[in-house]
């Protein structure tokens, strides 16, 4: 359904591309939903293809050496894009997100999952007088990032590249108070909001 050029090799007059493909019937099913709503899309793409294009348009990002990871922290899942020396190499969707952290906080602290989620969103990882569950939140977030780190380590091993030199967070979960500084400390990798 789409492709992007991830590397140009002028001396060989060639390029490396990353392709996204799916069965025509899957696309047809998705298009039916849009048509039923009175919309007719002209382009179908993969969100990380567009994000990678944006990433390359930001000079300070595009010039980063080494390996970089973009992490879209959603409620139910986390998407990870791995960029090595400016080239998008791998994309993976992990089946855990902010709700995974809330579930673990719930289990550790003995509170409902909705209470845990509310406290995570409202107070995040910052110390405050109103939370008696900060230790549970810190433990759950640490466990979550250990899972993320496993994926990042597998990316570097798979591509035989150096370890990640920078992390960029975006998506709803990226705005949890204190998360970027926690990840920087926990992963020992500079981390910031995209």
C-alpha positions as CSV (number, residue, x, y, z in Angstrom):
1,X,0.0,0.0,0.0
2,X,2.9,2.3,0.5
3,X,6.7,2.6,0.5
4,X,9.4,5.1,1.6
5,X,13.0,5.5,0.5
6,X,15.1,4.9,3.5
7,X,18.5,5.2,1.9
8,X,19.8,6.5,-1.4
9,X,23.0,5.0,-2.9
10,X,24.0,7.4,-5.7
11,X,27.2,5.6,-6.7
12,X,25.2,2.5,-7.4
13,X,22.2,4.5,-8.8
14,X,20.0,2.6,-6.4
15,X,17.9,3.1,-3.2
16,X,16.8,1.0,-0.3
17,X,13.1,1.1,0.4
18,X,10.7,0.0,3.2
19,X,7.4,-1.4,1.9
20,X,4.1,-1.8,3.7
21,X,1.8,-4.3,2.1
22,X,-1.5,-5.9,2.9
23,X,-4.2,-7.9,1.1
24,X,-6.5,-5.9,-1.1
25,X,-9.5,-7.3,0.8
26,X,-8.3,-5.7,4.0
27,X,-7.9,-2.3,2.3
28,X,-11.4,-2.7,0.8
29,X,-12.9,-3.4,4.2
30,X,-11.3,-0.2,5.6
31,X,-12.4,1.9,2.6
32,X,-16.0,0.7,3.1
33,X,-15.9,2.3,6.6
34,X,-14.8,5.7,5.2
35,X,-17.3,5.5,2.3
36,X,-20.1,4.8,4.7
37,X,-19.1,8.0,6.6
38,X,-19.2,10.0,3.3
39,X,-15.4,10.3,3.1
40,X,-13.2,9.2,0.2
41,X,-9.6,9.0,1.2
42,X,-7.0,9.7,-1.5
43,X,-4.0,8.3,0.3
44,X,-3.6,5.3,2.5
45,X,-0.3,5.1,4.4
46,X,1.3,3.9,7.5
47,X,1.5,6.4,10.4
48,X,5.2,5.7,11.0
49,X,6.0,6.3,7.4
50,X,4.5,9.8,7.8
51,X,6.2,10.3,11.2
52,X,9.6,9.3,9.7
53,X,9.1,11.9,6.9
54,X,8.4,14.5,9.6
55,X,11.4,13.3,11.6
56,X,13.7,13.9,8.6
57,X,12.3,17.4,8.2
58,X,13.6,18.4,11.6
59,X,17.3,19.3,11.1
60,X,18.4,18.6,14.7
61,X,16.7,15.1,14.6
62,X,17.8,14.2,11.1
63,X,21.5,14.9,11.9
64,X,21.5,12.6,15.0
65,X,24.2,10.0,14.7
66,X,23.8,6.4,15.7
67,X,20.5,4.7,16.5
68,X,17.3,6.5,17.6
69,X,14.0,5.1,18.7
70,X,10.6,6.8,18.3
71,X,8.0,5.4,20.8
72,X,4.3,6.1,20.4
73,X,2.9,5.4,23.9
74,X,-0.8,4.5,23.5
75,X,-3.4,3.3,25.9
76,X,-3.4,-0.4,24.7
77,X,-0.2,-0.6,22.7
78,X,3.2,1.0,22.1
79,X,4.6,1.4,18.6
80,X,8.4,1.5,18.2
81,X,10.3,2.8,15.2
82,X,14.0,2.1,15.0
83,X,16.2,4.5,13.0
84,X,19.8,3.8,12.4
85,X,22.1,6.6,11.0
86,X,19.0,8.4,9.7
87,X,17.6,5.3,8.0
88,X,14.3,3.8,9.2
89,X,15.1,0.1,9.8
90,X,12.4,-1.5,11.9
91,X,8.8,-0.9,13.1
92,X,7.1,-3.0,15.8
93,X,3.8,-2.7,17.7
94,X,4.0,-4.0,21.2
95,X,0.8,-5.2,22.9
96,X,1.2,-3.1,26.0
97,X,0.7,0.6,26.8
98,X,-0.5,2.9,29.5
99,X,-3.3,0.5,30.6
100,X,-0.6,-2.2,31.2
101,X,1.1,0.2,33.7
102,X,-2.2,1.0,35.3
103,X,-3.0,-2.8,35.7
104,X,0.3,-3.4,37.4
105,X,-0.1,-0.4,39.7
106,X,-3.6,-1.8,40.5
107,X,-2.1,-5.2,41.4
108,X,0.8,-3.8,43.5
109,X,-1.2,-1.1,45.4
110,X,-4.5,-3.1,45.7
111,X,-6.6,-0.4,44.1
112,X,-8.9,-0.5,41.1
113,X,-7.4,-0.2,37.7
114,X,-9.4,3.0,37.0
115,X,-8.0,4.5,40.2
116,X,-4.5,3.5,39.2
117,X,-4.9,5.0,35.7
118,X,-6.4,8.3,37.2
119,X,-3.4,8.6,39.6
120,X,-0.9,7.8,36.8
121,X,-2.4,10.4,34.5
122,X,-3.0,13.1,37.2
123,X,0.2,12.9,39.1
124,X,2.6,10.8,37.0
125,X,6.0,10.0,38.4
126,X,6.4,13.2,40.4
127,X,6.5,13.2,44.2
128,X,3.5,14.9,45.8
129,X,1.4,14.9,49.0
130,X,-1.7,13.5,47.5
131,X,-0.5,10.1,46.3
132,X,0.2,7.1,48.5
133,X,1.0,5.0,45.5
134,X,4.1,6.6,44.0
135,X,6.2,3.5,44.8
136,X,3.8,1.3,43.0
137,X,3.7,3.6,40.0
138,X,7.5,3.7,39.9
139,X,7.8,0.0,40.1
140,X,5.2,-0.6,37.3
141,X,6.7,2.0,35.0
142,X,10.2,0.4,35.6
143,X,8.7,-3.0,34.6
144,X,7.1,-1.5,31.5
145,X,10.4,0.1,30.4
146,X,12.2,-3.2,30.9
147,X,9.8,-4.7,28.3
148,X,10.5,-1.8,26.0
149,X,14.2,-2.2,26.5
150,X,14.0,-5.9,25.5
151,X,12.6,-4.8,22.1
152,X,15.2,-2.1,21.7
153,X,18.0,-4.5,22.5
154,X,16.6,-7.0,20.0
155,X,16.6,-4.2,17.3
156,X,20.2,-3.4,17.9
157,X,21.2,-7.1,17.9
158,X,19.1,-7.8,14.8
159,X,20.7,-4.9,12.8
160,X,24.1,-5.4,14.4
161,X,24.2,-1.7,15.3
162,X,25.3,0.1,18.4
163,X,22.9,0.6,21.3
164,X,20.2,3.3,21.1
165,X,21.6,6.8,21.5
166,X,18.4,8.8,21.8
167,X,14.7,8.1,22.6
168,X,11.8,10.3,21.4
169,X,8.4,9.9,23.1
170,X,5.0,10.9,21.7
171,X,1.4,9.8,22.0
172,X,-0.9,10.2,25.0
173,X,1.4,8.3,27.4
174,X,4.3,10.5,26.6
175,X,2.7,13.3,28.6
176,X,2.8,11.5,31.9
177,X,4.5,13.9,34.3
178,X,8.1,13.0,34.9
179,X,8.2,10.1,32.4
180,X,10.9,11.5,30.1
181,X,13.3,12.1,33.0
182,X,12.5,8.7,34.5
183,X,13.2,6.9,31.2
184,X,16.5,8.9,30.8
185,X,17.6,7.7,34.2
186,X,16.2,4.1,33.9
187,X,17.5,3.4,30.4
188,X,20.6,5.6,30.6
189,X,19.6,7.1,27.2
190,X,18.7,10.8,26.6
191,X,14.9,10.9,26.3
192,X,12.6,13.7,25.3
193,X,9.2,14.4,23.9
194,X,9.0,14.4,20.1
